């Protein structure tokens, strides 16, 4: 009887730890002759889904919500073609917008037959030399109607022609001209808007980026990649006095030494939280996608997964924590978009780089099952530690046990080399762990917090009041500022 009880308990724990129990994947069928390398997703006013693909087309999908889907139900109709590698799609003021390599294009359907009649230039004004890496990402719009796009840096010695504003974000007001906004990007494939209208970007590990960052786009900010500074003397540049760029510093020291350089709101520790951050999507589903309203979801190309980000403001600047969320997609995750039912569409393509996934492209849908996983919902910085909020009540005895948790902190080097290791590692001690009466919050008092360091939290021993472990017991908080 005891053996049977233990076996049942173990099976229960293993079952509770399955991501699929909470967010299941639905794979949409794709016609054999359609190479659906999804690089952008937009929901139309009637709830249908539009996608752009890297071969230069936009398709509208009918009955994308059928469950289970079949080729008889899910239908694809080509809306636009002849585009130059569009990498982003959005619906704004009655039209679809996408970013080609040379411009942002507004696609207009005048007669309502689901075929674009006009391809109108909505914004242009950056260099195109023909370099392989000259991608353009977006656009997105903030609540005031301002348009933003990100320009990939032009990389390699072959770049000899016009590369104006490569490595910059660009902004266009509703009535104005497209102008540079912030600089120092490498491969800023992700661009998205949070619930209050602030614009963010993800970038890829590489030169000047020790690991993948999430940063806010703000006028005049330098994000770290030095190539973009070649345009700081241009009359329209928003970055001026940078000073001499020194290498060998930590990223925190670089932020103090280089005036316009601002640290990312979040670092995604390499391999632990991905290897190639991509699309950004804010949860505005009003609870249809689970308990993470207003938080950000971020894709990853190489590891074909999605992570979750909680942000807060300290001294007026964003910082926060990233958490694992869902892995196991069929191909490299590039673009994310919500549907009318609150499910998340996940666009995928492997072209250009390798990923752990086995397929070249795909389109899947994440559906919340209605069950709430036991997770750290929020992680907030305090002068002497962190406040954790959970999705379910925590068992107090498990939380205060010495073996239940640990924390290490580390930072990164700022240099031109490709990527960078975790440096200055140190294990921190918990002075006290306090659990609220209802079990929904835990206060961690930590000895030795360090500004500009990532604080990696392990909660392997935590249990919910009903005996389950955390679905994801790791959290990574980028502590740029310790609250006063």
Beta strands, then each sheet from edge to edge (+ up, - down):
strand 1: 23-27
strand 2: 38-43
strand 3: 49-53
strand 4: 57-62
strand 5: 75-80
strand 6: 89-92
strand 7: 95-99
strand 8: 104-108
strand 9: 118-123
strand 10: 136-141
strand 11: 147-151
strand 12: 168-172
strand 13: 179-183
strand 14: 190-193
strand 15: 199-202
strand 16: 212-216
strand 17: 249-250
strand 18: 266-268
strand 19: 277-282
strand 20: 296-300
strand 21: 305-314
strand 22: 317-327
strand 23: 333-338
strand 24: 344-349
strand 25: 361-368
strand 26: 376-382
strand 27: 385-390
strand 28: 406-414
strand 29: 422-435
strand 30: 441-447
strand 31: 453-458
strand 32: 474-479
sheet 1: 1+ 25- 24+ 23-
sheet 2: 2+ 3- 4+ 5-
sheet 3: 6+ 7- 8+ 9-
sheet 4: 10+ 11- 12+ 13-
sheet 5: 14+ 15- 16+ 18-
sheet 6: 17+ 28- 29+ 30- 27+ 26-
sheet 7: 17+ 28- 31+ 32- 22+ 21- 20+ 19-
end
